[in-house]
Amino acid sequence: MELLIEKLIYGGDGLAHLPADEHGKGKAVFVPFVLAGERLEAALTAHKPGFARARLERLLEPSPTRVQPGCPYFGECGGCHYQHAAYDHQLEIKSEILRETIRRGAKLELPQIQAHRSQPWNYRNRTRMQVRAIDDFALGYFRSGSREVMAIEQCPISSSLINRAIATLWDMGRATRFWQPVMEGEFFADAGDRNLLVEFTVPDGYWKTPSRPDVVEFVRELRAAMPQIAGVAVFKRLRDGSLVREEPPQELRDKFGADALTYCAAGCNYQVSAGSFFQTNRLLLDKMISLVLAGDRSGHFALDLYAGAGLFTLPLSQNFREVAAVEPAPFSFHDLQANSPASVTAYRTTTEKFLGHLPEGVHFDYVVVDPPRAGLGESVARQLTQLAAPHLTYASCDPATLARDLRVLTAAGYRVEQAHLVDLFPQTFHIETVLHLARPARVAGERM
């Protein structure tokens, strides 16, 4: 079957259409690892009522922006989606997807999108990999489109130190010295790529895991083989999918090492503990912080929602007299408290509950929101419009939920003054956006 790829869509696939028939325009077909304008032979892999999926069989007319992928696993591994596109073209793809998603979802034309480049390789400071440690050892990612573990011995988008840790675990696995209950391994490197925190996840049922002789010996051997590992943490996954930290007994804590790293970004030092969220592009954090703070914006009261470990809270505290920071996740909140100066008040609650319990008359000069992929949601977006802060910065990792939230914010009078695409995730379809929004001065009778 011959297809012409019309454009790329969010998620990494190319869009084509089957030939028209007596029922009208042909059905949409989604094809991975292609580029706009390419003509190709494809084979259908799924036929749904509203769309079809296909795989590339042979390129008939390749795009001039197509390049040789930089990773031997590309196309099979599910981690990357754009390695076949020149990096400048990746930024063009993402900018167009962002603009079209906001246009369709929010009925809004963004101002000029300013794209901020990353180094395309070795940028990740955090990498999570799947582990198969029983019988035939494998450390890797899920194969594209499946839950099958694909063995990976290097990851070119991860930092050099993380790749050394991957090699070390492979050495232990081949020598059958890997701790078998492990399901996942996660590596977190500091800003200088000199120290590493390693987290292992095991199934529920391994009660008091860190006191078992087999895990203690495994951790001892791992840290001896790689002295850059500052600490190892063990988590168990409960039946509901949540993670619980397995604390080692006091007498064994020195065997496991530190449970946090110090991460330096934009002149601030952050404690980042095992299990805590932190941005993953080690090369763009300073730029990200600068963009979110909108240069030299300052004032009396700032609000940081979905604050995490305080990535934006600390710089805000240098420009504002008081800062309120809201974060519900326990590990991140622990770090937020440790990282916050006296001028910051940290609240462990959800954004919706925090905004719902604010006393009448509270006013913030500046609000920063950095929600997870699900975005704000209509309820929180409406609460923010009632708060009526004159300036709001929205950091988003999903353009579709961003568009949904913008419908509410712009209907209440906010306008987008600046749009930034911060490429935190080169070689992948993921899009990080920073929007600066402002609204006119309060009108008479409006709630403070």
DOKE-20704 format. One record per residue (C-alpha): residue number from 1; residue in one letter; x, y, z. Coordinates in steps of 0.5 Angstrom, whole numbers, always signed. Layout:
SITE | NUM | A | X | Y | Z;
...
END
This chain:
SITE | 1 | M | +0 | +0 | +0;
SITE | 2 | E | +3 | +7 | -2;
SITE | 3 | L | +2 | +13 | +3;
SITE | 4 | L | +4 | +20 | +3;
SITE | 5 | I | +5 | +23 | +10;
SITE | 6 | E | +2 | +30 | +10;
SITE | 7 | K | +4 | +32 | +17;
SITE | 8 | L | +7 | +29 | +24;
SITE | 9 | I | +2 | +29 | +30;
SITE | 10 | Y | +3 | +30 | +37;
SITE | 11 | G | +5 | +23 | +40;
SITE | 12 | G | +10 | +22 | +34;
SITE | 13 | D | +6 | +19 | +28;
SITE | 14 | G | +6 | +21 | +21;
SITE | 15 | L | -1 | +22 | +19;
SITE | 16 | A | -4 | +20 | +12;
SITE | 17 | H | -10 | +18 | +9;
SITE | 18 | L | -13 | +11 | +5;
SITE | 19 | P | -15 | +13 | -2;
SITE | 20 | A | -22 | +15 | -2;
SITE | 21 | D | -28 | +11 | -4;
SITE | 22 | E | -35 | +11 | -5;
SITE | 23 | H | -36 | +13 | +3;
SITE | 24 | G | -32 | +19 | +2;
SITE | 25 | K | -25 | +21 | +4;
SITE | 26 | G | -20 | +16 | +6;
SITE | 27 | K | -19 | +14 | +13;
SITE | 28 | A | -14 | +17 | +17;
SITE | 29 | V | -7 | +12 | +18;
SITE | 30 | F | -2 | +13 | +23;
SITE | 31 | V | +5 | +11 | +21;
SITE | 32 | P | +11 | +12 | +26;
SITE | 33 | F | +18 | +14 | +24;
SITE | 34 | V | +16 | +18 | +18;
SITE | 35 | L | +17 | +25 | +16;
SITE | 36 | A | +12 | +30 | +13;
SITE | 37 | G | +12 | +30 | +5;
SITE | 38 | E | +15 | +23 | +5;
SITE | 39 | R | +12 | +18 | +0;
SITE | 40 | L | +13 | +10 | +2;
SITE | 41 | E | +10 | +3 | +2;
SITE | 42 | A | +7 | +1 | +8;
SITE | 43 | A | +3 | -5 | +11;
SITE | 44 | L | -3 | -4 | +15;
SITE | 45 | T | -2 | -7 | +23;
SITE | 46 | A | -9 | -5 | +26;
SITE | 47 | H | -16 | -3 | +23;
SITE | 48 | K | -20 | +1 | +27;
SITE | 49 | P | -27 | +4 | +26;
SITE | 50 | G | -25 | +11 | +26;
SITE | 51 | F | -17 | +10 | +24;
SITE | 52 | A | -12 | +5 | +22;
SITE | 53 | R | -5 | +4 | +24;
SITE | 54 | A | +1 | +2 | +19;
SITE | 55 | R | +9 | +1 | +19;
SITE | 56 | L | +14 | +3 | +14;
SITE | 57 | E | +16 | -2 | +9;
SITE | 58 | R | +20 | +2 | +4;
SITE | 59 | L | +21 | +9 | +3;
SITE | 60 | L | +20 | +11 | -4;
SITE | 61 | E | +21 | +19 | -3;
SITE | 62 | P | +25 | +21 | +3;
SITE | 63 | S | +25 | +28 | +6;
SITE | 64 | P | +31 | +32 | +5;
SITE | 65 | T | +31 | +33 | +13;
SITE | 66 | R | +32 | +25 | +14;
SITE | 67 | V | +38 | +23 | +18;
SITE | 68 | Q | +41 | +17 | +20;
SITE | 69 | P | +39 | +16 | +27;
SITE | 70 | G | +44 | +16 | +33;
SITE | 71 | C | +42 | +10 | +37;
SITE | 72 | P | +43 | +3 | +34;
SITE | 73 | Y | +36 | +1 | +38;
SITE | 74 | F | +32 | +7 | +35;
SITE | 75 | G | +26 | +4 | +31;
SITE | 76 | E | +25 | -2 | +36;
SITE | 77 | C | +26 | +2 | +43;
SITE | 78 | G | +20 | +6 | +45;
SITE | 79 | G | +24 | +11 | +48;
SITE | 80 | C | +25 | +16 | +42;
SITE | 81 | H | +21 | +18 | +36;
SITE | 82 | Y | +25 | +23 | +32;
SITE | 83 | Q | +32 | +21 | +31;
SITE | 84 | H | +31 | +20 | +24;
SITE | 85 | A | +30 | +28 | +23;
SITE | 86 | A | +35 | +33 | +23;
SITE | 87 | Y | +35 | +37 | +30;
SITE | 88 | D | +33 | +44 | +27;
SITE | 89 | H | +27 | +40 | +24;
SITE | 90 | Q | +25 | +37 | +30;
SITE | 91 | L | +24 | +44 | +33;
SITE | 92 | E | +20 | +46 | +27;
SITE | 93 | I | +16 | +40 | +28;
SITE | 94 | K | +14 | +41 | +35;
SITE | 95 | S | +13 | +49 | +34;
SITE | 96 | E | +8 | +47 | +29;
SITE | 97 | I | +5 | +42 | +33;
SITE | 98 | L | +4 | +46 | +39;
SITE | 99 | R | +1 | +52 | +35;
SITE | 100 | E | -4 | +47 | +31;
SITE | 101 | T | -6 | +44 | +38;
SITE | 102 | I | -7 | +51 | +41;
SITE | 103 | R | -11 | +53 | +35;
SITE | 104 | R | -15 | +47 | +35;
SITE | 105 | G | -16 | +46 | +42;
SITE | 106 | A | -16 | +53 | +45;
SITE | 107 | K | -19 | +57 | +39;
SITE | 108 | L | -13 | +62 | +40;
SITE | 109 | E | -7 | +64 | +36;
SITE | 110 | L | +0 | +64 | +39;
SITE | 111 | P | +5 | +70 | +39;
SITE | 112 | Q | +11 | +68 | +36;
SITE | 113 | I | +14 | +61 | +39;
SITE | 114 | Q | +21 | +62 | +41;
SITE | 115 | A | +24 | +55 | +41;
SITE | 116 | H | +30 | +54 | +46;
SITE | 117 | R | +35 | +49 | +43;
SITE | 118 | S | +38 | +43 | +47;
SITE | 119 | Q | +44 | +39 | +46;
SITE | 120 | P | +41 | +34 | +42;
SITE | 121 | W | +45 | +28 | +46;
SITE | 122 | N | +47 | +26 | +53;
SITE | 123 | Y | +42 | +31 | +56;
SITE | 124 | R | +38 | +27 | +61;
SITE | 125 | N | +40 | +27 | +68;
SITE | 126 | R | +34 | +22 | +70;
SITE | 127 | T | +33 | +15 | +66;
SITE | 128 | R | +28 | +10 | +68;
SITE | 129 | M | +30 | +3 | +66;
SITE | 130 | Q | +26 | -4 | +66;
SITE | 131 | V | +29 | -10 | +69;
SITE | 132 | R | +29 | -17 | +68;
SITE | 133 | A | +33 | -21 | +73;
SITE | 134 | I | +30 | -28 | +73;
SITE | 135 | D | +33 | -33 | +68;
SITE | 136 | D | +36 | -29 | +62;
SITE | 137 | F | +38 | -22 | +65;
SITE | 138 | A | +36 | -16 | +61;
SITE | 139 | L | +36 | -8 | +63;
SITE | 140 | G | +32 | -4 | +58;
SITE | 141 | Y | +26 | +0 | +55;
SITE | 142 | F | +19 | -3 | +53;
SITE | 143 | R | +19 | -4 | +46;
SITE | 144 | S | +16 | +1 | +41;
SITE | 145 | G | +8 | -1 | +42;
SITE | 146 | S | +9 | -6 | +47;
SITE | 147 | R | +10 | -8 | +54;
SITE | 148 | E | +16 | -13 | +52;
SITE | 149 | V | +23 | -11 | +55;
SITE | 150 | M | +28 | -9 | +50;
SITE | 151 | A | +35 | -10 | +52;
SITE | 152 | I | +39 | -4 | +52;
SITE | 153 | E | +46 | -3 | +53;
SITE | 154 | Q | +47 | +4 | +52;
SITE | 155 | C | +42 | +10 | +52;
SITE | 156 | P | +45 | +16 | +48;
SITE | 157 | I | +40 | +21 | +50;
SITE | 158 | S | +42 | +20 | +58;
SITE | 159 | S | +48 | +23 | +61;
SITE | 160 | S | +55 | +20 | +61;
SITE | 161 | L | +55 | +18 | +68;
SITE | 162 | I | +48 | +14 | +67;
SITE | 163 | N | +51 | +10 | +61;
SITE | 164 | R | +57 | +8 | +66;
SITE | 165 | A | +52 | +6 | +71;
SITE | 166 | I | +48 | +2 | +65;
SITE | 167 | A | +54 | -2 | +63;
SITE | 168 | T | +56 | -3 | +71;
SITE | 169 | L | +49 | -6 | +72;
SITE | 170 | W | +50 | -10 | +65;
SITE | 171 | D | +57 | -13 | +68;
SITE | 172 | M | +53 | -15 | +74;
SITE | 173 | G | +47 | -18 | +71;
SITE | 174 | R | +52 | -22 | +66;
SITE | 175 | A | +56 | -25 | +72;
SITE | 176 | T | +49 | -27 | +75;
SITE | 177 | R | +50 | -22 | +81;
SITE | 178 | F | +44 | -18 | +80;
SITE | 179 | W | +39 | -18 | +85;
SITE | 180 | Q | +33 | -22 | +82;
SITE | 181 | P | +27 | -18 | +85;
SITE | 182 | V | +28 | -12 | +82;
SITE | 183 | M | +23 | -9 | +77;
SITE | 184 | E | +26 | -2 | +75;
SITE | 185 | G | +32 | +2 | +76;
SITE | 186 | E | +32 | +9 | +76;
SITE | 187 | F | +39 | +13 | +75;
SITE | 188 | F | +39 | +21 | +77;
SITE | 189 | A | +45 | +25 | +76;
SITE | 190 | D | +47 | +31 | +79;
SITE | 191 | A | +49 | +38 | +75;
SITE | 192 | G | +56 | +36 | +74;
SITE | 193 | D | +55 | +29 | +72;
SITE | 194 | R | +59 | +27 | +78;
SITE | 195 | N | +55 | +24 | +83;
SITE | 196 | L | +49 | +19 | +82;
SITE | 197 | L | +43 | +17 | +86;
SITE | 198 | V | +40 | +10 | +84;
SITE | 199 | E | +33 | +7 | +86;
SITE | 200 | F | +31 | +0 | +85;
SITE | 201 | T | +23 | -2 | +85;
SITE | 202 | V | +21 | -9 | +87;
SITE | 203 | P | +14 | -12 | +88;
SITE | 204 | D | +10 | -12 | +94;
SITE | 205 | G | +12 | -17 | +99;
SITE | 206 | Y | +19 | -16 | +100;
SITE | 207 | W | +18 | -14 | +107;
SITE | 208 | K | +24 | -10 | +110;
SITE | 209 | T | +28 | -11 | +104;
SITE | 210 | P | +34 | -7 | +106;
SITE | 211 | S | +35 | -11 | +111;
SITE | 212 | R | +36 | -18 | +107;
SITE | 213 | P | +43 | -20 | +106;
SITE | 214 | D | +42 | -21 | +99;
SITE | 215 | V | +40 | -14 | +97;
SITE | 216 | V | +46 | -11 | +102;
SITE | 217 | E | +51 | -15 | +99;
SITE | 218 | F | +48 | -13 | +92;
SITE | 219 | V | +49 | -6 | +94;
SITE | 220 | R | +56 | -6 | +97;
SITE | 221 | E | +58 | -9 | +90;
SITE | 222 | L | +55 | -4 | +86;
SITE | 223 | R | +58 | +2 | +90;
SITE | 224 | A | +65 | -2 | +90;
SITE | 225 | A | +64 | -2 | +82;
SITE | 226 | M | +62 | +5 | +81;
SITE | 227 | P | +64 | +10 | +87;
SITE | 228 | Q | +60 | +15 | +83;
SITE | 229 | I | +54 | +12 | +86;
SITE | 230 | A | +53 | +17 | +92;
SITE | 231 | G | +47 | +13 | +95;
SITE | 232 | V | +42 | +7 | +93;
SITE | 233 | A | +34 | +7 | +95;
SITE | 234 | V | +29 | +1 | +95;
SITE | 235 | F | +22 | +2 | +93;
SITE | 236 | K | +16 | -3 | +93;
SITE | 237 | R | +11 | -2 | +89;
SITE | 238 | L | +4 | -3 | +92;
SITE | 239 | R | -2 | -7 | +88;
SITE | 240 | D | -5 | +0 | +87;
SITE | 241 | G | +1 | +2 | +83;
SITE | 242 | S | +4 | +7 | +89;
SITE | 243 | L | +11 | +7 | +91;
SITE | 244 | V | +13 | +6 | +98;
SITE | 245 | R | +20 | +7 | +100;
SITE | 246 | E | +24 | +1 | +104;
SITE | 247 | E | +28 | +5 | +109;
SITE | 248 | P | +34 | +1 | +111;
SITE | 249 | P | +35 | -1 | +119;
SITE | 250 | Q | +40 | +5 | +122;
SITE | 251 | E | +46 | +0 | +123;
SITE | 252 | L | +46 | -1 | +115;
SITE | 253 | R | +44 | +6 | +113;
SITE | 254 | D | +52 | +7 | +111;
SITE | 255 | K | +52 | +1 | +106;
SITE | 256 | F | +46 | +5 | +102;
SITE | 257 | G | +49 | +11 | +102;
SITE | 258 | A | +46 | +18 | +101;
SITE | 259 | D | +38 | +18 | +100;
SITE | 260 | A | +39 | +25 | +96;
SITE | 261 | L | +44 | +29 | +92;
SITE | 262 | T | +45 | +37 | +92;
SITE | 263 | Y | +43 | +39 | +85;
SITE | 264 | C | +46 | +46 | +83;
SITE | 265 | A | +41 | +50 | +78;
SITE | 266 | A | +41 | +58 | +76;
SITE | 267 | G | +46 | +59 | +82;
SITE | 268 | C | +41 | +55 | +87;
SITE | 269 | N | +43 | +49 | +91;
SITE | 270 | Y | +37 | +44 | +91;
SITE | 271 | Q | +36 | +38 | +95;
SITE | 272 | V | +33 | +32 | +91;
SITE | 273 | S | +32 | +26 | +95;
SITE | 274 | A | +30 | +19 | +92;
SITE | 275 | G | +23 | +19 | +90;
SITE | 276 | S | +23 | +26 | +89;
SITE | 277 | F | +21 | +30 | +82;
SITE | 278 | F | +26 | +34 | +78;
SITE | 279 | Q | +26 | +36 | +71;
SITE | 280 | T | +31 | +32 | +67;
SITE | 281 | N | +34 | +36 | +62;
SITE | 282 | R | +41 | +38 | +66;
SITE | 283 | L | +43 | +43 | +60;
SITE | 284 | L | +37 | +47 | +60;
SITE | 285 | L | +35 | +48 | +67;
SITE | 286 | D | +38 | +55 | +68;
SITE | 287 | K | +34 | +57 | +61;
SITE | 288 | M | +28 | +54 | +64;
SITE | 289 | I | +28 | +58 | +71;
SITE | 290 | S | +30 | +64 | +67;
SITE | 291 | L | +24 | +64 | +63;
SITE | 292 | V | +19 | +62 | +68;
SITE | 293 | L | +21 | +68 | +72;
SITE | 294 | A | +20 | +72 | +66;
SITE | 295 | G | +27 | +76 | +67;
SITE | 296 | D | +27 | +81 | +73;
SITE | 297 | R | +20 | +80 | +75;
SITE | 298 | S | +19 | +82 | +82;
SITE | 299 | G | +14 | +84 | +88;
SITE | 300 | H | +11 | +83 | +94;
SITE | 301 | F | +7 | +76 | +94;
SITE | 302 | A | +8 | +70 | +89;
SITE | 303 | L | +5 | +63 | +89;
SITE | 304 | D | +8 | +57 | +86;
SITE | 305 | L | +3 | +51 | +85;
SITE | 306 | Y | +6 | +44 | +83;
SITE | 307 | A | +12 | +46 | +86;
SITE | 308 | G | +16 | +40 | +87;
SITE | 309 | A | +22 | +40 | +90;
SITE | 310 | G | +22 | +48 | +89;
SITE | 311 | L | +25 | +49 | +82;
SITE | 312 | F | +22 | +55 | +81;
SITE | 313 | T | +20 | +57 | +89;
SITE | 314 | L | +28 | +58 | +91;
SITE | 315 | P | +29 | +63 | +85;
SITE | 316 | L | +22 | +67 | +86;
SITE | 317 | S | +24 | +68 | +94;
SITE | 318 | Q | +30 | +72 | +91;
SITE | 319 | N | +25 | +77 | +88;
SITE | 320 | F | +19 | +77 | +92;
SITE | 321 | R | +18 | +78 | +99;
SITE | 322 | E | +14 | +72 | +101;
SITE | 323 | V | +12 | +66 | +97;
SITE | 324 | A | +7 | +61 | +98;
SITE | 325 | A | +9 | +54 | +95;
SITE | 326 | V | +4 | +48 | +94;
SITE | 327 | E | +6 | +41 | +93;
SITE | 328 | P | +2 | +34 | +95;
SITE | 329 | A | +7 | +29 | +94;
SITE | 330 | P | +11 | +27 | +100;
SITE | 331 | F | +18 | +26 | +97;
SITE | 332 | S | +18 | +32 | +93;
SITE | 333 | F | +15 | +36 | +99;
SITE | 334 | H | +20 | +34 | +104;
SITE | 335 | D | +25 | +37 | +99;
SITE | 336 | L | +21 | +43 | +98;
SITE | 337 | Q | +21 | +44 | +106;
SITE | 338 | A | +29 | +43 | +106;
SITE | 339 | N | +30 | +48 | +100;
SITE | 340 | S | +26 | +53 | +102;
SITE | 341 | P | +28 | +60 | +106;
SITE | 342 | A | +24 | +63 | +111;
SITE | 343 | S | +21 | +67 | +106;
SITE | 344 | V | +17 | +61 | +103;
SITE | 345 | T | +11 | +58 | +106;
SITE | 346 | A | +10 | +51 | +104;
SITE | 347 | Y | +4 | +47 | +104;
SITE | 348 | R | +3 | +40 | +103;
SITE | 349 | T | -4 | +39 | +99;
SITE | 350 | T | -7 | +39 | +92;
SITE | 351 | T | -7 | +46 | +88;
SITE | 352 | E | -15 | +45 | +88;
SITE | 353 | K | -16 | +45 | +96;
SITE | 354 | F | -11 | +50 | +97;
SITE | 355 | L | -14 | +55 | +92;
SITE | 356 | G | -21 | +53 | +95;
SITE | 357 | H | -19 | +55 | +102;
SITE | 358 | L | -16 | +61 | +101;
SITE | 359 | P | -19 | +67 | +105;
SITE | 360 | E | -23 | +72 | +101;
SITE | 361 | G | -18 | +78 | +99;
SITE | 362 | V | -12 | +74 | +98;
SITE | 363 | H | -8 | +77 | +93;
SITE | 364 | F | -2 | +75 | +89;
SITE | 365 | D | +3 | +79 | +84;
SITE | 366 | Y | +5 | +73 | +80;
SITE | 367 | V | +3 | +66 | +80;
SITE | 368 | V | +7 | +60 | +77;
SITE | 369 | V | +4 | +53 | +75;
SITE | 370 | D | +8 | +47 | +73;
SITE | 371 | P | +2 | +42 | +73;
SITE | 372 | P | +3 | +34 | +71;
SITE | 373 | R | +1 | +32 | +64;
SITE | 374 | A | -6 | +32 | +66;
SITE | 375 | G | -6 | +40 | +66;
SITE | 376 | L | -10 | +44 | +71;
SITE | 377 | G | -17 | +41 | +69;
SITE | 378 | E | -23 | +46 | +69;
SITE | 379 | S | -24 | +46 | +76;
SITE | 380 | V | -17 | +49 | +78;
SITE | 381 | A | -17 | +53 | +72;
SITE | 382 | R | -23 | +57 | +74;
SITE | 383 | Q | -20 | +58 | +81;
SITE | 384 | L | -14 | +61 | +78;
SITE | 385 | T | -19 | +66 | +74;
SITE | 386 | Q | -22 | +68 | +81;
SITE | 387 | L | -15 | +69 | +84;
SITE | 388 | A | -14 | +74 | +78;
SITE | 389 | A | -7 | +75 | +79;
SITE | 390 | P | -4 | +80 | +74;
SITE | 391 | H | +1 | +76 | +71;
SITE | 392 | L | +1 | +68 | +71;
SITE | 393 | T | +6 | +63 | +68;
SITE | 394 | Y | +4 | +56 | +65;
SITE | 395 | A | +10 | +51 | +64;
SITE | 396 | S | +6 | +45 | +61;
SITE | 397 | C | +9 | +38 | +58;
SITE | 398 | D | +3 | +37 | +54;
SITE | 399 | P | +0 | +41 | +49;
SITE | 400 | A | -7 | +38 | +49;
SITE | 401 | T | -8 | +39 | +56;
SITE | 402 | L | -5 | +46 | +56;
SITE | 403 | A | -10 | +48 | +50;
SITE | 404 | R | -16 | +46 | +54;
SITE | 405 | D | -14 | +50 | +60;
SITE | 406 | L | -12 | +56 | +56;
SITE | 407 | R | -20 | +56 | +54;
SITE | 408 | V | -22 | +57 | +61;
SITE | 409 | L | -16 | +62 | +62;
SITE | 410 | T | -17 | +67 | +56;
SITE | 411 | A | -25 | +67 | +57;
SITE | 412 | A | -23 | +70 | +64;
SITE | 413 | G | -19 | +76 | +60;
SITE | 414 | Y | -12 | +73 | +60;
SITE | 415 | R | -8 | +74 | +54;
SITE | 416 | V | -2 | +70 | +52;
SITE | 417 | E | +4 | +75 | +52;
SITE | 418 | Q | +10 | +70 | +50;
SITE | 419 | A | +10 | +63 | +48;
SITE | 420 | H | +17 | +59 | +49;
SITE | 421 | L | +18 | +52 | +47;
SITE | 422 | V | +24 | +49 | +51;
SITE | 423 | D | +26 | +43 | +48;
SITE | 424 | L | +27 | +39 | +54;
SITE | 425 | F | +26 | +32 | +51;
SITE | 426 | P | +30 | +32 | +44;
SITE | 427 | Q | +29 | +26 | +40;
SITE | 428 | T | +22 | +25 | +43;
SITE | 429 | F | +15 | +28 | +41;
SITE | 430 | H | +15 | +31 | +48;
SITE | 431 | I | +14 | +38 | +48;
SITE | 432 | E | +15 | +43 | +54;
SITE | 433 | T | +12 | +50 | +53;
SITE | 434 | V | +12 | +56 | +58;
SITE | 435 | L | +7 | +61 | +57;
SITE | 436 | H | +7 | +68 | +60;
SITE | 437 | L | +0 | +71 | +61;
SITE | 438 | A | -3 | +77 | +63;
SITE | 439 | R | -10 | +80 | +65;
SITE | 440 | P | -12 | +87 | +65;
SITE | 441 | A | -13 | +91 | +72;
SITE | 442 | R | -18 | +89 | +76;
SITE | 443 | V | -25 | +92 | +75;
SITE | 444 | A | -30 | +95 | +80;
SITE | 445 | G | -33 | +90 | +84;
SITE | 446 | E | -29 | +84 | +82;
SITE | 447 | R | -27 | +79 | +88;
SITE | 448 | M | -20 | +80 | +90;
END
